[in-house]
Amino acid sequence: MVEVWLPLLGGLVMLIAGGELLVRGSVQVATRMGVSPLVIGLTLVGFGTSTPELVTSVQAALSGAPGIAYGNVVGSNIANILLIGGVAALLFPITVQSSALKRDGAVMVAVAVAFALVAALLTPGRLTGLVFIAALAFYVWFAFRQERQASAGGAVQQKSTALQEADPALAPGKAAHGPAWIPVLLALGGLVLIILGGGFLVDGAVSLARGFGISETVIGLTIVAIGTSMPEFVTSVVAGLKRQSDVAFGNIIGSNIYNLLGIGGFTALLAPGAVPVEIVTFDNLVMVGVSLLFVGLAWTGYRIARWEGAALLGGYGIYVWSIWP
């Protein structure tokens, strides 16, 4: 048992610590180079914390474990909405800005539907990966244009804001004094931790699945997905406790868009292969359904009430029960 759980838990700790070091070091480097806070928020901070999921999915796909690779992507999106969204709404009702809901909510649903269709009709290959990554780049560019002109940021910027609220050290500020190699070393050290942690996590997850006779897909959809979603969980909870519930909403939406287009795209690009049939026939449909539900709840009065948060949380319990053998 120790040889199974030790690499699994150790890998998760290394992923979370590595992600924080990578973002912290990258933000300091960008600040020294005079990069604008908006660009830093839209790229380094907003997407940097998703690097653990990216590395884990790519390493799993390269290791011949597509169930863990795509289970991590789809399972993270389901957990973001039902588990994280549910807990955040229970702490404090989630208020939603109509502009963010119209643009980012629609994008999240559209991306979920597109991913489900591609997985069902095609074997995601390098061309699919390139299209997904290009779509993400276009979305970030479009969001940057809009958010530079408006005070209310969209989902990607709000994801960054939530992270900065949870850890003010991630916020770009005045250029720090001292040797320039220190933040570079921080970022590189974080990247090394992420790569090593991702390898340990995948090995531990595969061993756990084989040892207990559970499919790798179920492990990817639950344990791996929840573990790699911990940064999003912490930041949404902190945003909820600080009564910045609109930021918690943007954090969830932004994470889901990046998971499908960014992580799904890079996984298909670097390790082409079919999405496991159980994900195609069930979990992708659940992901599309809960995405529609989350946006639908937000439309009713532009808020997600506590009782709706409790329903989301209960829904996650039912989902895990339904897929667990």
Secondary structure, DSSP 8 states (H G I E B T S, - for coil): -HHHHHHHHHHHHHHHHHHHHHHHHHHHHHHHTT--HHHHIIIIIHHHTTHHHHHHHHHHHHTT-HHHHHHHHHHHHHHIIIIIHHHHHHHS-EE--HHHIIIIIHHHHHHHHHHHHHHHHS---HHHHHHHHHHHHHHHHHHHHHHHH-SS--HHHHHHHHHHHH-GGGS--S---S-THHHHHHHHHHHHHHHHHHHHHHHHHHHHHHHHT--HHHHIIIIIHHHHTHHHHHHHHHHHHTT-HHHHHHHHHHHHHHIIIIIHHHHHHHS-----HHIIIIIHHHHHHHHHHHHHHHHTTTEE-HHHHHHHHHHHHHHHHHH--
